[in-house]
Every structure is written in C-alpha cells, then in structure tokens.
Amino acid sequence: MREKKRIGVLGSTGSIGLQALEIVRAYPEKFSVEVLSAGNNSAELIRQAKEFMPDMVVIADEDKYISVSAALSDLDIKVYTGQDALIQAAEYSNIDMLLNAVVGFAGFEPTVRALQHGIPIALANKESIVAGGELVTRLALENRSIIIPVDSEHSAIFQCLAGEPAGAVEKIYLTASGGPFLGSSMASLATAGPEEALAHPNWDMGDKITVDSASMMNKGLEVIEAKWLFGLAPEQIEVVIHPQSIIHSMVQFHDGSIKAQLGRPDMRLPILYALSYPERLPSDYPRFSIADFPKLTFEAPDIKKFRNLALAFEAMRQGGNIPCAMNAANEVAVQAFLERKIKFLEMPVIIEKCIKEISRITHPELDDYIQTDKEARTLALKFIGKDNGNLH
C-alpha cells in the first residue's frame, strides 16, 4: 500500500489553504499534513494544528507567537515565527509536496528554497513566478523538481498539455470572467469602492486577489506566469473574457486544433488535481452539466479601461526585474485602495510610474529581486502620497 503524501501548506488559513485542508480531510488515506503556516490568523492556525497534528507550524506575525505556542504546548508540534521561519518551513525535509498559498511577494523566497531542495510545489502563489520567473524555472530544472499550477487557468493549460509533444503549442487562451466591473463605464469605475470591487460574480477568493480580478491585474499576473510555466513567447498568449467561467483556458496547437478544460468555478478541482498529481482522484463535487449553460460567450478585453492588463503585457516584454517591480507596486496600490487612500483608477497610474522609474536588470538573481521589490514599494508609497501628498 502506498504511503500517504506528506503535505506542507503555507498560507493555510487563507481561501486556498482552507480548501486544501478540506481535501486532506476528505482523503485521509491519501494525505497527511506536516507543515502549516499562517500570516496572523492565530486562532484558525491553532484549530488546524490540533486537528491535523503537523510536525511544525509557523505564525508569521511575531506578536502572535506566544499565544500559538502556549495553545499547542501540550502537543508534539514545533512552533516558529517570522518570515525566516516561513522560508525554512518551505525546505522542510519531511514533506513530499509544498502547497504555497501565501499571498504576495512573501511567497517568493519559500518557492525558491523549496525548489533548491527539489521539493515539488503546488503553486498558488503566482507572484513567485511573476516576480522571478527566470530564477524559479531555472531552479526547477536544475533540481529536477516540478511546479504544478493551482490557478484554475494554469491548471487547465497544464491538463490540456498532458501527453502532447513538446513544441506543439501555437497559442494559449487564458480566460477571464471580467470580474464585477464587466461592462462598467469609466465614470462608474472612477467612483468604485472596495465593496464593489470585492463583489466577484463567480469566485470566492481573498480580498487582494479579488481586487486584482476586478482591475484585471490578476489576469496580467497570470499572463506572465504562463510565459514561464509553459515556455511561451508573449505573442503566444491571449486573454479572452468568458463571463460564465466554465472554460478555464484553452490551448491551440500548430495543427489548428484547440483543447479546452471545462468545469464549474470551484477551486477545489485544481487544488485536488495539484495535490494528487500524477493521480486523478475521484470526488463527489457537484458536476458541470453543459445543458445548464447553453450559451458560452467570449469577447476581447478592454485594455484601455483595464490598463493593468496592458501594463502586465508590457512588463512581460521588458522582462528582467520589471515584472517584479510591477507586482510590488500593485500589492501596495491594492492595499491603499482597500484602505480607501486611493481610487480604483489610480492603481494603474501608480504601477506605471513605478515600472518606469525602476532600473532594469536583465538577468536578476535572488538579491536583485528582493531589492527591486523594496524599491518599488517605496516608490509606490511615494506616489500614493505618503511622502509628497500628490499622486498625480
């Protein structure tokens, strides 16, 4: 009988992490949890630790360390805190796979460390590849590791490519729901607040990713991610708006045929596929019926209205450390928008200013990425007005 796959879950209290643990709970004969980490949700981390009994837990917020440690003191669980501990957890030798569901650039170095140690990664932290795709993909190759995408779109491409010969891809189509502002006017976007941006019609995601979806930066990040995951040129990647979120993405091959992966908008499906790969486990999740969707529609994205998508394509073409700067500026801008410090349409203004001012490094290494991230965040805060009081 095959032993259980030992899983480490970084970001276990977020949307992806919670759904991953739901899968582990449903397949106790297939998976065990050896590592759990959370940013600051100590109460949920404690509850998870008591249920899954991992070898170690990490609470990134150092102020929460004492409470977590005290709550787990009578259990055989090691408790650590801080970003350095999160990085060390990623390279833990007692795991067979790492699910990196940390949100933002904080997940980049854990991805690097896991790959350096040859640990397979189920990757939900798209910023790892957006910021440092050249380094991440090189490490995966050098250490004979594998990156299995958890994003529904990249999981779809990954599945469509199974069994296909190398070099057969002509183009891929990443589908986008259009988010809550599909069809909105520029005037309405100018006054849109966080409540409207967080009201996604199809997907239940965390605040940062949901705002990214509303601004189409999420799709821009996925474009850059696809370039590196699948070894594509920018002209081989196209985005199409598909409001029903049934076709998760498509691959067009050089003979003209197209494969599409379809399913309900349920993140448990790509998470289950990534965790169980190369198996495909049966599930009792609700089934998709094409009879319920007699009309599937597609349209081109409006890159004038949603400038973040155009900025992502430009950052991808420039390459080097520019996507890293774009990602950092976006994280700062999204947080400022959620805190009502800037307006929705000001986010791309900040991002564009940052990527124009950052010095381009053609082939950055880890320290270059870390420095670029810091510089771009400082610039973004300046443009938001914390330093000069004037965004424009």
N, C-alpha and C positions, 0 to 999 in steps of 0.2 A: 504494500500500500504506500502510495506516495505521501511524503511528509507535507505538512501544511506549509504554505508560502508565508514567510515571515515578513510582515509589512511595517515600514516606518511611515507615519503620517505627520508631515509638517503642515501646520495650519489646520489642526483637527477640529477646531471649534467654528470654523467658517462654513459657508454653504457646501463647498466641495468636500471638505473634511467630514462634515456630518453625514453626507450621503455615502461617502466611502465607508464610514463605520457602520452605517445601516447595511451595507453589502456584506461586510465582515460578519455582522450579527446574523445575517441570513444564510451565510455559508460557513458555519463554524468548523466544518470538516476540511475546508479548503484554505482558510487564512487564520493567522494569529497576528496580533499587534504587539510589536516590540518597542516602538518609539512613538510618543505623542508629543506634539508641541502646540502652543497657543501664544498669541500675542499678549493679550491682557485679560481674557475671559477665564479667570482662575476658577470660578465656580463650576463651569462646564468641564474644564480640564480635569478637575478633581473627580467629578462624576464619571467621566470617561475612564480615568485611571483605575478607579475602583471596579468598574465593570470589566475592562479588558486586561487589567493587570500586566502592563508593559514592563519591560526591563527598566526603562527610563522615561522621564517626562521633562520637558523644558518649558518654562514660562519666560517669555522674552522680557516682560515688564519686571524689572528687578524689585519694584516695590511690592509685587505680589508673591515674591519667593517665600517669605516666612510663612504666609498663610497656606500656601500649597504644600510646603514641606511639613508643616505641622499636621495638616489634614491627612497626609499619607505616611506619617512617621511610623505607624504600626504595621506597614506593609513593606514587602520586599521590592521597593521601587526606588530607584535613584532619582533625585530631583536636582535640576540645574536651572540656571537663569542667565539671561543676557544673549546678545547676538552671537558672541563667540561660542556659547554652548549650543546654539541652534546650528551653527556651522559644523561643530563637532558631531552633533547628532546625525547629520547627513552622511557621515562617513562611518557610521557605526557598523562594526564587522558582523553583527549578529542579525542583519536583515538581508533578505533576498531581493527586495524591491523597495524603493523610496517613492512615495507619493508626495510630490512637492506642490502643496496647495497654498503656500504663503502668497499673500497679495503684494505685488510691487517688487521693487528692486531688492528688497530684503531677502528675496528668494534666490537671487543670482549666485551668491557665493556658495550656499548649500548645494546648488546644482553642480557647480564646478567641483566641489570637494567630492561629491558622490561619484561623479564621472572619473575623477582622478583615481578612485579606488575601485573602478569597474563595476559599480552598483547600478543595475538597471533602474531607470527613472520613469515613473508615470507622471508626466509633466502637465500640471495645470497652471503653473507659474509661467505664463507666456513671456513675462518680462526678462526671464533668464536668456531666452534666445533673441528677443528683440534687442536687448541691450548688448549682448555679447555673443551673437550667433556664430561668428567665425571661431572664437575660442571654444565655445561649447561643443560645436560639431567636430572640431579637431580632437578634443579630448575624448569624445565618444568613440571616434575612430581609433585613436592611439591606444585606448584602454579596452577595446573590444566590448564596449558597453552598448546599451540600446536605449533610445528615448522613445517612449510610446506616448503620443499626444492624448491629452484628456479633453481638450476643447472639442466640442461636437463637430466643428468643421474640419479640423485636422484629423480627428479620429475617422471621419468619413473618407477623407483622402487616403489615409493610411489603409483603411479597409478596401477601398477601391483598387489600390495598387498591389494588394496581396496576389502573388502568383504571376504578376506581369513582368515582362523583361525590362531590364534597365535601359533607359533611353527611349522608351516607347511613348513617353508623355509629350504631348504637344502643348497643352494648356490645362490649367485647373480653374475652376469657378468656385470661389468662396461665396456662399450665400449669406445674406444679412436680412434680418427681419425688418429693418428700417426703424426699429425701436418705437418709443412713444410719440416721436415727432414726425413720423412719416406723413408727408402731405402738408405739414405745417408751413405757414408763411414766415418770411424773415421777420416780419413785425411781431408775430407771436413768439418766435424764438428769442427775440430781443428782450422779452419780458418774462420768459420761462424761469421758474424757480426750481429748487431741488425736488419739491413734491411732484411736479410734472415729469421731471427727468427720471425719477425713480419708479414711475408707474409703467413698467415694461409690460407689453401685452401678452408675451408668450413665456418668458423665462423668469425663474425665481433665482436671483443672484445677489451677491453682496453690493453695497452702495457704490463702491468705486467702479466695479465692472459694469454696473447698470448705468451709471452716468457715462462711462466710456461708450456703451452701446448707444445711448441717446445722441452722443456727439459724433458717432461713427469712428471714434478713435479706436475702439475695441476691434473693429474690422481692420483698421490700419495696422494695429499691432499684429493681427493675425496674418496680414499680407507679408509682413517682414518675417514672421515666424515660419510661414510656409516656404519662403525662399530658402531658408536654411535647413528646415526639416527635410525637404524633398529635393534640394539641389537645383532650384529653378532660377531662371533669369527673370527680371522684373516684367518683361513683356509676356511671360508665360502665365501671369497671374491676373485674373479678372474678378471683380466683385459684382455681384448681381443682387438686387433687392428681391427677396422672396418672403412676403409678409406672413405666409402660413407656417413657416419654419418646419416644414415637413422634409424637404430635400435639404440635407445638411451640407452637402457640397458635391461637386462633380469633377470628373477627370475626363478630358478629351485626349484620345490617343492619336498617334500620327497616321493611323488608317482612317480617321474620321469618326470612329465610334466614340460614344460617351457612356461612362459608368456613373451612376448616381447612388448615393446611400440615403435611404429614406427611413423615417421613424418619427415617433411622437417627440415633441420637445421635452425630453426627460433626461437630465444629466446623469442619471444612474446608469443609463445604457453605455455611454462612452467610458464612464468610470469602471463599470464591471468589465468591459472589454479590455481596458488597460491593465487592471489588476490581475485578470485571469490569463492574459496573453502568454503563450500562444493557444491556450484553450479558448473555447467559446462556451461559457456555462449557460445552462437553461435558466430562465427566470419566469416569474409569474406576473411581471409588469403588464399593465394594460397594453393591448395590441393596437397597432395602427390599422385602420381599415380605409382603403382608398375610396370606398363608397361614401365615407363621411367627408371627403374632400374632392368633390367632382371638378373643382376648378383650382388649379395651382397657377399662380401668377408670378411674373418676373418683370423687372424693369431696371433700367440703369440708375445708379446712384447719382444724386445731385451734389457734385463736389464743390460747387460754388456756395451752396447753402451749408453743406457739411464739410468745411475746409480741412478738418483734421484728417480726413481720408487722403486728400491730395498731399498734405504735409507728410504723411507716412510714406506715400509712394516716393516723394522727393528725398526723404531721409534714407529710404532703402537704396535709391540710385546713388546717393553720395557715399553711403557705406561708412566703413571705419567706425569711429566713435559717435557719429551723428545720430544714429538711432537711439543710442544710449542717452544722449542729451535730450532728444525729443521725449523719450519715456520719462525721464526725471522731471522735465518741465511739466509734462502732462499730470504726473502724480501731484505736484504742488498745485497746479491750476484746478484740478478736480477737488482737492481738499478745500481750496479757497472758495470754490463755487458752493460746495456743500455747507460751508460756514457763512454763505451769503456775503462774502467780501468782494466778489466779482460777479459779473453777469455771464450767462451761458455763452453768448457770442464773443466774450472776451477771452475765453480759454484758448482758441486757436491763435489769437493775437499774441498772447504770452509765449506760446510754444514756438511760433515762427520767429519771434525776436530772439529767443534763446538759441535756436539752432543756427541762426545767422551769426551770432557772436562767438560761439564756441569754436576754438581752434580745432581743425580736423586732423585726426591721426589716422593714417591709412591702415595700419595693422596693429591695433592696440592689444596690449596684454592686460592681465587682471588689474594691476595697479592703475593703468590708464583708464580703464572703465570706472573704477572706484572714484578716481579723481574727477573724471568727466561728470559723473553723477552728482558729486558735491558741487562742482562749479555751476552746473545747470540749475540746481536747486537754488543756489544763491542768486543767480540771475533772475530766476522766476519770481522769487520773493521781492526782488528789487522792482521788477516790472509790475507786480501786483500793487506795489505802493508802500510796502513796509519801510522802504528806505527813502524813496523820493516822492511818495504821495501822488504819483501821477502815472497811470498805466499807459496812457497814450503819448 
